[in-house]
Amino acid sequence: MAGANPRGDETSSDAAPNPSAPVAPAHPHPAAAGEGGHVKAGKWGLIIGAIGVVFGDIGTSPLYALREAIAHAQEGVGIGSELAILGVVSLAFWALMIVVTFKYVFFLMRADNKGEGGTLALMALAQHAVGRRSAWIFILGVCGAALFYGDGIITPAISVLSAVEGVKDAPGIGGALDPFIVPIAAGILIGLFLVQSRGTAKLARFFGPITAVWFLALGGLGLYHIFDDISVLRALSPHYGIMLFADDWFLGFIILGSVFLAVTGAEALYADMGHFGKSPIRIGWLYFVLPCLTLNYLGQGALILAHPEAAENPFWSMVPTVAYWPMLGLATAATVIASQAVITGAFSVTQQAVQLGLLPRIDIRNTSETQAGQIFVPAVNSLLLIGVLVLLFVFQSSHNLTAAYGVAVTGTMLVNTLMSYSVITKKWKWPLWAVAGTLIPFAFIDTVFLTSNQLKIPDGAWMPLVLGAGLVLIMWTWVRGTQILTEKTRKDSLPLSDLIEMLRARPPHRAPGTAIFLTSAPDIAPVALMHNLKHNKVLHEKNVILTVRTTDRPRIAETERIAIEPINDDFKRLTISYGFMETPNIPKALGVCRKQGLKFDIMSTSFFLGRRSVVAAASQGMPLWQDKLFIFLTRNAANPTDFYHIPPGRVVELGTQVSV
């Protein structure tokens, strides 16, 4: 574990997190993964899979995006105004083109880290490009990861609630279910979170087809209603979006905060490269998802041009009476799938943050023995559920939730643009004019969207920002506390070579069997070894200094899993490597050692863990309140015995007290 030092123990591998190692995508595909993380499926299978996972979030935006933007526009230029409608539709279309198509599909998807994408993978690529650990790149990556969680809480709430709100206009019930909209949405989400512990592998095979049907329904509804006023096709020209700004630039600036709702979820295109590859995602977007979304937004615009009263809820006004209930069911299924992708993404980001040493070890459970990406993180699942339910009952409607939505996403997008600078200048060697011509427009657009969304802060956008700031504080506290702890340990420890010389001069009593000492610093005598010699006054016949490290690759071949370095007849240094998308399993890895000559009986092998009891010290290290936060994190971290899948009956823990 690069940099992780949970519970104050000594079983992590590095003093500080390794910002040069990438992490898994934010929305991992729940299907079986093959070499390099790509799903074991044909081209069409990959495309359908990408449609189900990658585009779930952006595919639910038509439920509320145009409704909110046109409501703002009509406040300024008049109800039913042609300029308001055409201007908003034009802005939505060009937001999809510039932010999603040009920036993510054609530009950022080129910046892959060994096939992986996403904010933290881009951070790792940028660190490699500059050739050193850059503090500002590391901070940007941490902020981007923290903002993802802020967005992750809002997405399930607004998506499912916006679908369930369709019962307001449902034929034959006359608003009878209106008081139950929030409880129904809460029940659906509670059920979704409860099934996470059982895994979603069996359901995942239906995600792609259901979402594909949803997009076909979006496109079909849009195409049908375009003929309500065919002149809506004028909105494909940027002219009307520009005219809306020219009429009232401040109003246009406000409208952008709602227009941005149309592109929320664009980050998933970049983040999911490692699971589907560039080509299936690009094909799925350019030839299927983008046309369907464009048709739907044009259809909503044409409907409002012909029937201005439809602006109150344009999406559901498009649905014919005969198809209303099936469409309501399909919309609910699509929003549940979009929410599932975000939840799974939160699990994945958490796992990789632990691997990078940004968070303490957390209980992470595999829910499938055969399918990659199938993990369950109980703590994150519970916190997400609580956060989603609080949002539902506080905001009560998708209209109110849109005020909180967008800030975290725009922040992540700006982070990606800023970090890509190091990649295109150092790695791609682009000339300055090309760098400026590419990044300045993207950064300008990201900044405009970000500042526009910040106008929502008093109405609820403060929530994801506060959550993100809290997570940044937790990550920084953990990183800094781990560094201080490791520095103190190194300062007070004995080099392993010196200890071996001392043991050669004064041999201790020998005990039969093998002792494995887990440590983060293979050149330093482990605390557990020193305590064993001091208190038990014995040394085992065979001693292995074991370090677990995380590499910058998704997976490691079994032939590259272990590295054995003999030190002398009594000691061997063993390094077990894992990819950033793998779950450490020490007993399984030790089975590989037998094939390379390191023979031992697991039942006569003892695993020694050094446990540090951390106490706060006001006169050194971090401020006292931060010391207490770090101690709280160490005490609530997962047990390393469980994390590394070590047989509990073979573990011996020896501890010491350290102040931070």
Secondary structure, DSSP 8 states (H G I E B T S, - for coil): --S--GGGBS--S-SS--TTS----SS---S-B-GGG-BSS-HHHHHHHHHHHTTHHHHTGGGTHHHHHHHHHHHHH-TT-HHHHHHHHHHHHHHIIIIIIIIIIIIGGG--BTTB-SHHHHHHHHHHHHTS--HHHHHHHHHHHHHHHHHHHHHHHHHHHHHHGGGGG-TTTTTTTGGGHHHHHHHHHHHHHHGGGG-SHHHHTTHHHHHHHHHHHHHHHHHHHHTT-GGGGGGGSTHHHHHHHHH-HHHHHHHHHHHGGGGTTTHHHHHTHHHH-HHHHHHHIIIIIHHHHHHHHHHHHHHHHH-GGGGGSHHHHHS-GGGHHHHHHHHHHHHHHHHHHHHHHHHHHHHHHHHTTSS-----EES-SS-TT-EE-HHHHHHHHHHHHHHHHHH-SHHHHTTTSSHHHHHHHHHHHHHHHHIIIIIS---HHHHHHHHHHHHHHHHHHHHHHHTTGGGTTHHHHHHHHHHHHHHHHHHHHHHHHHHHHHHHS-BHHHHHHHHHHS--EEEEEEEEEE-S-TTB--HHHHHIIIII-EEEEEEEEEEEEE-SSS---GGGSEEEEE-SSSEEEEEEEE-TTS---HHHHHHHHHHTT----GGGEEEEEEEEEEE--TTSSS-HHHHHHHHHHHHTS--HHHHTT--GGGEEEEEEEEE-
